[in-house]
């Protein structure tokens, strides 16, 4: 039987083609944490501990899937997001660090306020509304999503985390049902924003495994979601309510303009940790 140290080496060597170092090392760490249910610290202190046959089989199964470039979050069925462990699979996008930055901005700007009414549009795994449900004093949090499969994942996450979110299976391009006009304090959205022509620039494993419905917009109308959600925001937000978008870095100025045209009194572009235009926020 192999030790933790040997198994880590085995994972790294076998997935090297799909995931070069240092990524291979980070992935090996995640696989071992998951299979052995140990923290990073516990693993580093137990390098000579041996895996049992069942654990070895689990690791080998993971390695076979990783060799095909399947994202590690799908292989393990879990993704970390803003302090939460979320279930993810091919029905939902893997939550990204940029989206954590959006959540963090909303949390910082509404800390200390209570009775908040919140809606997240294009909710996917539920990562945004669940994180806001966990970190703000809300009266009601809604997550809206057109994909039935994605909503099943979101509902499972809400159950496991014991967080109260009202899920709405609706198409944002239809009239929104079940939320009163001018009742919301916050709307968030990370809608599809990758243009079809940008496919060539994307990693093969994202294209092969993540849901295209949640990723892509037509080249001829890349802002269609932002335009529609700005309209929805103007209808559903209270005076002084705020809308937060995650955006394609190319369109900060245009999305800001859309909000101003939709009746928002102020709108600004916020850069992410890498200095890219990543969030646009507006106030009604």
C-alpha positions in Angstrom: 0.0 0.0 0.0 1.2 3.5 -0.8 1.8 6.3 1.6 0.3 9.8 1.3 3.6 11.1 0.0 3.8 8.4 -2.7 0.2 8.8 -3.7 0.6 12.6 -4.1 3.6 11.9 -6.4 1.6 9.3 -8.3 -1.3 11.8 -8.9 1.1 14.5 -10.1 3.0 12.3 -12.5 -0.2 10.9 -14.0 -2.1 14.1 -14.6 1.0 16.1 -15.8 -0.1 16.2 -19.4 -3.5 17.6 -18.7 -2.4 19.7 -15.7 1.2 20.9 -15.7 2.9 21.9 -12.4 2.3 23.8 -10.2 -1.4 23.1 -11.0 -0.8 19.3 -10.7 0.5 19.7 -7.2 -2.5 21.8 -6.1 -4.9 19.2 -7.6 -3.1 16.3 -5.9 -3.6 18.2 -2.6 -7.3 18.7 -3.2 -7.8 15.0 -4.2 -6.1 13.8 -1.1 -7.9 16.2 1.2 -11.2 15.0 -0.2 -10.5 11.3 -0.2 -8.8 11.1 3.2 -11.0 13.9 4.8 -7.9 15.6 6.1 -6.9 19.2 6.1 -3.8 20.5 4.4 -2.0 20.6 7.8 -3.1 17.1 8.7 -1.8 15.8 5.4 1.6 17.4 5.7 2.0 15.9 9.2 1.0 12.4 8.0 3.1 12.0 4.8 4.1 8.4 5.7 0.6 7.2 6.6 -0.7 4.5 4.2 -4.0 4.6 2.3 -6.4 1.7 2.6 -7.5 -0.2 -0.6 -10.8 1.7 -0.8 -9.0 5.1 -0.7 -6.5 4.0 -3.3 -9.3 3.0 -5.6 -11.0 6.4 -5.1 -7.7 8.2 -5.9 -7.2 6.0 -9.0 -10.8 6.8 -10.2 -10.1 10.5 -9.8 -6.8 10.3 -11.7 -8.5 8.6 -14.7 -11.0 11.4 -14.9 -8.4 14.1 -14.4 -6.3 12.6 -17.2 -9.2 13.4 -19.6 -8.9 17.1 -18.4 -12.1 16.9 -16.4 -12.1 19.8 -13.9 -11.1 18.7 -10.4 -14.3 20.3 -8.9 -16.5 18.0 -11.0 -14.3 15.0 -10.3 -14.6 15.5 -6.5 -18.2 16.9 -6.8 -17.4 19.9 -4.7 -16.2 23.5 -5.0 -15.2 26.0 -2.3 -16.8 29.4 -2.5 -16.7 32.3 0.0 -16.4 29.9 3.0 -19.0 27.4 1.7 -18.5 23.9 0.3 -20.9 23.6 -2.6 -21.9 20.5 -4.6 -21.1 21.0 -8.3 -21.4 18.8 -11.4 -21.8 19.3 -15.2 -25.2 20.9 -14.8 -23.6 24.1 -13.3 -20.6 26.3 -13.9 -17.8 26.0 -11.4 -17.8 29.1 -9.2 -14.9 31.4 -9.9 -12.8 33.6 -7.6 -14.0 36.7 -9.5 -17.5 35.8 -8.4 -16.3 35.7 -4.8 -15.1 39.3 -5.3 -18.7 40.3 -6.4 -20.1 38.6 -3.2 -17.5 40.3 -1.1 -18.4 43.8 -2.5 -22.1 43.2 -1.8 -21.4 42.0 1.7 -19.2 44.9 2.6 -21.6 47.5 1.2 -24.6 46.0 3.2 -23.0 45.0 6.4 -25.0 46.0 9.5 -28.3 46.4 7.5 -31.2 44.0 8.3 -34.4 42.9 6.6 -32.7 42.8 3.1 -34.6 41.5 0.1 -32.2 40.0 -2.4 -32.5 38.4 -5.9 -29.7 36.6 -7.8 -30.4 36.1 -11.6 -28.8 33.2 -13.6 -28.0 31.5 -10.3 -26.4 28.2 -11.4 -25.1 26.3 -8.4 -26.7 28.9 -6.1 -23.2 30.1 -5.0 -24.1 33.9 -4.9 -27.5 33.7 -3.1 -26.3 31.1 -0.7 -23.2 33.1 0.2 -25.4 36.2 0.6 -27.8 34.2 2.7 -24.9 33.1 4.9 -23.3 36.5 5.4 -26.1 39.2 5.4 -29.1 39.8 7.6 -31.8 39.1 5.0 -35.5 38.9 5.1 -35.7 37.0 1.8 -33.2 35.7 -0.7 -34.3 34.5 -4.2 -32.3 32.6 -6.8 -33.7 32.7 -10.4 -32.5 30.2 -13.0 -33.9 28.8 -16.3 -32.1 25.5 -16.2 -34.0 22.8 -14.2 -30.8 20.8 -13.8 -28.9 23.7 -12.3 -31.7 24.4 -9.9 -31.6 20.9 -8.6 -28.0 21.4 -7.7 -28.8 24.8 -6.1 -31.6 23.2 -4.0 -29.3 20.4 -2.9 -26.7 23.0 -1.8 -29.3 25.0 0.1 -30.5 21.9 1.9 -27.0 20.7 2.8 -26.0 24.2 4.1 -29.4 24.8 5.8 -29.7 28.2 4.1 -33.1 29.6 3.2 -33.3 30.6 -0.4 -36.5 30.8 -2.5 -35.7 29.3 -5.9 -37.5 30.5 -9.0 -37.4 28.4 -12.2 -38.0 31.2 -14.7 -36.5 32.7 -17.9 -35.3 36.2 -17.2 -36.5 37.3 -20.7 -40.1 36.5 -19.6 -42.0 38.7 -17.0 -40.6 37.9 -13.5 -43.3 36.1 -11.4 -43.5 36.1 -7.6 -41.6 39.3 -6.7 -43.4 42.5 -6.0 -42.4 45.7 -7.9 -39.9 47.9 -6.1 -39.5 45.4 -3.2 -35.8 44.5 -3.6 -32.7 46.0 -2.0 -30.1 44.0 -4.0 -30.0 42.3 -7.3 -26.9 40.3 -8.3 -26.1 38.5 -11.6 -23.3 36.7 -13.2 -25.0 36.0 -16.5 -23.5 34.3 -19.6 -21.0 36.7 -21.0 -18.4 34.9 -23.1 -18.9 35.6 -26.9 -19.0 32.6 -29.2 -15.9 33.9 -31.0 -14.0 33.8 -27.7 -14.3 30.0 -27.6 -10.9 29.6 -29.3 -9.3 31.4 -26.3 -10.8 29.1 -23.7 -9.3 26.1 -22.0 -10.3 22.8 -23.6 -11.6 21.4 -20.3 -14.0 24.4 -19.8 -15.4 23.9 -23.3 -15.6 20.1 -22.9 -17.3 19.9 -19.5 -18.9 23.1 -18.4 -22.5 24.0 -19.5 -22.5 26.2 -22.6 -25.9 27.6 -21.7 -24.3 29.3 -18.7 -21.2 30.5 -20.6 -22.0 31.9 -24.0 -23.8 34.8 -25.6 -24.2 35.5 -29.3 -21.5 37.6 -30.9 -24.0 39.9 -32.4 -25.7 40.7 -29.1 -23.2 40.1 -26.2 -25.0 42.5 -23.8 -28.5 40.9 -24.1 -28.6 39.7 -20.5 -27.3 42.9 -19.0 -29.8 45.0 -21.0 -32.7 42.8 -19.8 -31.5 42.5 -16.2 -31.1 46.3 -16.0 -34.8 46.6 -17.0 -35.8 44.0 -14.4 -33.7 45.9 -11.8 -35.5 49.2 -12.7 -38.8 47.4 -12.0 -38.0 45.4 -8.9 -35.5 47.4 -6.9 -36.6 49.9 -4.3 -35.4 53.5 -4.6 -31.8 53.4 -3.5 -31.6 49.6 -4.3 -28.4 48.3 -5.9 -27.7 46.1 -8.9 -24.3 44.2 -9.2 -23.1 42.5 -12.4 -20.1 40.3 -13.1 -19.0 41.3 -16.6 -16.8 40.4 -19.5 -13.8 42.7 -19.0 -14.3 44.2 -22.5 -17.7 45.7 -21.7 -17.3 47.7 -18.5 -18.2 51.1 -20.1 -21.1 49.7 -22.2 -22.7 47.9 -19.2 -22.3 51.0 -17.1 -24.0 53.0 -19.9 -26.9 50.4 -20.0 -27.6 51.0 -16.3 -27.7 54.8 -16.7 -30.1 54.4 -19.7 -32.3 52.1 -17.7 -32.8 54.8 -15.0 -30.1 54.1 -12.5 -28.9 57.4 -11.0 -25.3 56.2 -10.7 -23.2 53.4 -12.0 -19.5 52.5 -11.8 -17.1 49.9 -13.0 -15.1 48.0 -10.3 -11.8 46.2 -11.1 -10.9 42.7 -9.9 -7.7 41.8 -8.0 -5.9 41.5 -11.4 -6.9 45.0 -12.4 -9.5 43.9 -15.0 -12.9 45.5 -15.3 -15.0 42.8 -13.7 -18.0 44.2 -11.8 -20.5 47.0 -12.7 -22.7 48.3 -9.9 -25.6 50.7 -10.1 -27.9 52.4 -7.7 -31.6 53.2 -8.5 
